[in-house]
Amino acid sequence: MRRATQLVEPSGRVSQGAEAVFRALGRSPRWLTRGAARLGLLPGVLGLSQRVYGVIARNRRTASRVDRWLFGRTVAPRDFRQVRWVFLRLMGGTFLIAFTSLRGQVLGLFGSRGIRPVKDLVSQERKQAAPARERWRQLPTVFWFGASDKALTRGCTVGQLLSLAVIFNAAPRSALALLWGLYLSYAAVGREFLSFQWDVLLLEMGLLSALTAPRGLRPGLGPESPGALEVFLFRLLVFRLYFGSGISKWQSGDRTWRELTACRHYYETAPLPTRGGWYAHHLPEGLQKTSTAMVLALEAAVPFLVFAPRRPRQLAFGAFSALQAAIVATGNYGFFNLQSLVLGVWLLDDAALRRLLPFLPESPPASRSRTSWSNLLLMPFLVLGAADILLRFERGARLPERVLRPLTWLHGRVRPLRSVNRYGLFSVMTVERPEIVVEGSNDGVHWEPYGFRYKVGDVDQPPRQVAPHQPRLDWQMWFAALSSPPSWFIAFLARLLEGAPEVLGLLARNPFPDAPPRQVRAVLHDYRMTGLDERRRTGAWWTRARRGLYVQPLALAPGPRPTGSIPRLRWLASGG
């Protein structure tokens, strides 16, 4: 017994060491444990395990200290009911922020007089020859039943009420399922304005939450602890979120990441910078390179600790939380940082969470039985999550066609649901900051600029802290400046010529309050952050240099209005 564990079975068979451990675990009532035990008894695995067992047995004191550091002093099974309870309350808060933020913008973006009217999209899809079932699969949205302005705003109100139900633990499973379906309905018809990574991450987290939430009208902590598969899937999502961002930076071949200069450009070129980002831009170059290297390490190496024992996993939670706090201080990314922090709660267990939140009480013992149908519903997430990781190494690993083809087909089938996604932020760093200034005129000579609420414009206006609100038009203006004018931008200019109040409500300043202008145009400028001395001397946060016209002057075309919602436009001679 000093040399190795001995197992004597009823049949009289005696085994020792690693074999004894695996044969004992093979009698566990949990199928995952039994499956792992069978793998351990395979000839090659068992031989290696016996050697490792022998090394540990000869160094028990040292191994014990390492074991206590990795796993803690207790060997009792970890409970996750309080982790789930806190996570679901925070998920309700995240959905509440998302729907509240969208409600104030929904008519300007998607209303009948908005930039991208949903009713026009639904009407066009109805004219397609595809059967109704296929249309629903490709465009899963409740707005097939009606896409009026009232329906769009009421949907956001319903989302707010359902979010409150989750926060107050009222029928959380049903409320989360409805929230997922409702947000998917907006994302399916929102096109570029609802295609940010935090939108699809919210959908993936929402569907997993609905499948994990306890049953009942007022379930409290729930009688059952989350199963091993549920906990693993949330941790797998944490891994995919961070590792996907890290590996995409390495695979992009972008010089700024390879030369460790990405952070030097990032603070200046972030879509919606903050004051913290302005000051971080002026840090010494050595510190900028160090922070870039830390980002790469946090996203490419630390995610593997997600699958490590308890203590290293808690270190990963602290590292990821610090990373999100730094991003919040230097950039506005809607509710993305909040989501990431909320998701990281699954790296803890109840005991660790109570140390972080000491007001949480001890939870009573839980039943650990799980229904088979619950695991059956969760298995596709496991397959698709693993497939996402494999497909990231498709080129380097040269996956066989018989493996690659079904994985690609599977991802294609579930893509319209936007609930198993690929993540990778800032894989290529922008090194310049072009900004669009939209102007209007009544005579083609004197031009007045429109003012946006949050995006960079006036050089004397300081950067603002916007998050967790997501100003979708301001964000898309940053993307538009990096390429040729997209179709939605031309529609936006048409709405300004119309004087559509829903679209004007998205702006901070309308220089034509009495009547819309006769012409509009867009001018492109290069923006740079001022230096510390220049900022103290002039009070300006930015300097800018004009590039030229982004869109030449436009006016409403004469004649009857076309059948669609967006009016006809005519191009005018360039005004410089």
Secondary structure as UniProt FT lines:
FT   STRAND          6..8
FT   TURN            10..11
FT   STRAND          14..16
FT   HELIX           17..25
FT   TURN            26..27
FT   HELIX           31..40
FT   HELIX           43..58
FT   HELIX           60..71
FT   HELIX           81..103
FT   TURN            104..105
FT   HELIX           106..110
FT   TURN            112..113
FT   HELIX           118..126
FT   HELIX           132..138
FT   HELIX           142..145
FT   HELIX           149..167
FT   TURN            168..169
FT   HELIX           172..190
FT   HELIX           191..194
FT   HELIX           197..212
FT   TURN            220..221
FT   HELIX           228..252
FT   HELIX           255..258
FT   TURN            259..260
FT   HELIX           262..269
FT   HELIX           275..280
FT   TURN            281..282
FT   HELIX           285..300
FT   HELIX           302..307
FT   HELIX           310..330
FT   TURN            334..335
FT   HELIX           336..343
FT   HELIX           344..347
FT   HELIX           350..356
FT   TURN            358..359
FT   HELIX           372..392
FT   HELIX           394..397
FT   HELIX           401..414
FT   HELIX           415..417
FT   STRAND          434..441
FT   STRAND          448..449
FT   STRAND          451..452
FT   TURN            459..460
FT   TURN            467..468
FT   HELIX           472..480
FT   TURN            481..482
FT   HELIX           487..498
FT   HELIX           501..504
FT   TURN            505..506
FT   STRAND          507..509
FT   STRAND          519..529
FT   HELIX           532..538
FT   STRAND          542..556
FT   STRAND          569..571
//
